[in-house]
Amino acid sequence: MTIYMYVLAYKLNGQFWSLDYDGRKSVNKKLIDFINGFKKNLISIKYYKSIRHDNDILFWSTAYEPINLEKLKEGINSALGTYGDSTYSMLSLYEDSPYIKEGKNLEDTLKTDPKKYFVAYPMSKDREWYLINYEERRKILAGHIGTARGDRESSGILSYTTYSFGLGDQEFVVLYEVEDLAAWSHVTEKLREVLARKWITNETPIFVGIYNNDDLVD
């Protein structure tokens, strides 16, 4: 079955931040209560406090039916009420890579415990990339993957490349779960040297989230 992946960012407004501590905790509880009740409609959902200036909460969810992702958004909107709005979203397909075969059960890869940090961003490539024959593209990407996996700081980094052709403003959504942001940044810097970078045209905005159990807002 097709797995749909959805990243959703929310910004809390001044009305929320003017609440006292108990008021903010009440909003947090309402939000978590909704998510816990809705989980049965999803394959997975993880949520994070966002570091970006233009959003405060990140939701990362997967489902077999897009309607369930839409209902998730509606429920979050209802739980937050007048205290926040969605600012960004990315919809994509989580499918086996056409370039490497790893024999993984994709659904199982989504049911791990959250790592400390979450990184996600849209990505698009130059049209010239798609005019290169398949075998050459496979070799180029094999070099990229080999560099990433061979870096001593890449241990513990989980990566997900998903596809959004015709589903959003980007061609791919790339996501990572990491334990150490500095290590992640170092690996990313190293990957700037690989040939595959030549055809990438966009990788912004970059979202970085911190896992904080059920305490999404303080």
N, C-alpha and C positions, 0 to 999 in steps of 0.2 A: 504494500500500500504506500501511496505517496505521503511523505512527511513534510508538512508545511512548518516553516520556522518564522518567528515573529519577534522583532525587537521593538520595544515601545518605551519612549522616554517621556517623563512628566516633569513639569516645573510647578513647584508650590508657590503661591502668591503671597503678597503682603498680609492679606487677611488671615492666612494660615499662621504666618510667623508672629502675628500679633496675639495669637492665643496663648494662654498660660500653659505650663508644662502638662497639666492634666488634660487640657483641651486638645493638645497635640497628640497625646497618648491615646485619647479617645478616637481620633481620626485614624491613627495607626491601627488600632484594634479593629475598627470597622473594615479597613482595607484588608487586613490579614484574615479576618473572619470570612470575608467574601472569597478570597483566594482559596482558602482551605475548603470551602464548600464547593468551589468550582473545579477543583483539581481533577475530579472524576471525568471531566470532559476533555482533558488534555493528556498528552503523552508525558509532558514534563513542564515545569515552570520554576524558574529561579529568579530572584530579585535582589537588587543591590542599591546602595546609596551611591549616587553619581557624583563624580568629582568635577564635571564640567560646570561652567558658569551658567549655562542656559538650561540646565535641567537638574533635578534633585533625586529622581528615582528612575531606575532602569528595570524593565521586566523583559525576561528572555523566556519565551514559551514555544512549545511545539504541539501540533495537533494533526490528526488525519483529515479534518474538515476545516476549511477556512472560516466557516460560519462560527465555529467555536472560538477562534481568535478574535473575531469581531465581537462576540458576546463577552469575551474577557475584557476587551476595551470598554464596552458599555458598562460592565460591572465596576470596573475601576473608576470610570467617570462618575458613576453614581455614588460610590463609596467616598470619593474625594469631594463630591458636591461642588460648592463654590470655592473650594480651597486650592484648586490646581487644574491644569490643562495639559493635554498631550502636546509635545513640541516636535516630535520626530518619530517616524516609524519605518521599519524595513521588513518587507515580506520576501521570503525566499523558499526554495525547495532544497531539502536535505536529501541528496542522492549520492550513489556511488560515483567516485571520480572516473571519468573516461580515460584517465591517464595512468592511474595506478590501481591495482587490485589488492586489497588488504584482507578480504574475507571477513570483515566485521559485520555484526548485526547492528545496523544503524540505530535502531531503537534502544538497544542496550547501552550505546555510548552516551545516551542522553540521561540515563538514570543513575549517574554518579553523584556523590555528595558535592556541593559547591566548593570550589577552591576560593582562596582569599580574594582574588581579583578577577574581574571580567573585562575583556576588551572586545569591542566590535566596531566595524567600519564598513562602509560601502566601497566597492571597487569596480572600476571599468577599465577596459583595455582598448588600445588603438585598433582600428579596423584591419591594419596590416597584419596583426597577430593571427586573425582568422584566415588569412590567405596563405599562411605557411602550412605546408603539408603536415598531416597528423603525426607522422613518425618524428619529424623534426621538433614539433611542439612537445611531444612526449619526452624527448631527450633534454630539451631545455628545462622543462619542469622537473625532471628527475634530478638535474643539477641543483635546482632551487631546494628541493626536498632534502637532498643529500647534505647540502650546506646547513640547513636548519637542524636536521637530526644529528649532525656530527658536531655541532657546537656544544661544548661542555656545559654551558648555562641553559641549554634547552630542556634539560631533564625536568619532568613534571609539568611541562607546558602541553595542554590539550588544545588541538586546533580543529576547526570546523570550517570548511569552505563550502558555501551554499550558493545556489543558482537563482537568479532573479530576472532572467531575460523576459521582458514584457510584463513583469510584475511590479516594477518600481523604476526609479530614476537611475539605477545602477544595474550592472550585469551580474555582480556577485555581492554576497554579504559574507565577510570573513570574521570569524569569532574565535576568541581564545579564552581559556581558563588558566590562570597562572597563580603561583604562590609568591612570586617575587617580582615586583614591577621593574626593579633595576636590571635583573637578569633578562626579563622580557625585552627591555629597551636595548640592551646590548646585542641580543640575538637579532632584533629588528635592524639595528645598525649594520650588522654583518651582512644581512641579506640584501642590503642596498648594493652590494658588489656583484650580485649574480646577474647573469645575462637576461633572465626573465623580466627583470625590472625595466628593461628597455621599452616594453610595450604597455606598461601600466600608465594610465592617463589620470586617474583620480583615486584617492584613498581618504577622502574627508567627507564629513566630520568623523573624528575618532572619539568613541565613547569609552570611558573608563569607570568601572563600578567597583565598589567595595562591599563584600558580603558581610552582613551584620546581623545574621539570624533573622528574627522577625521584627527587629527594630529598624524600620525604614525611615522613620522621621522621629526626631527628638524634640 
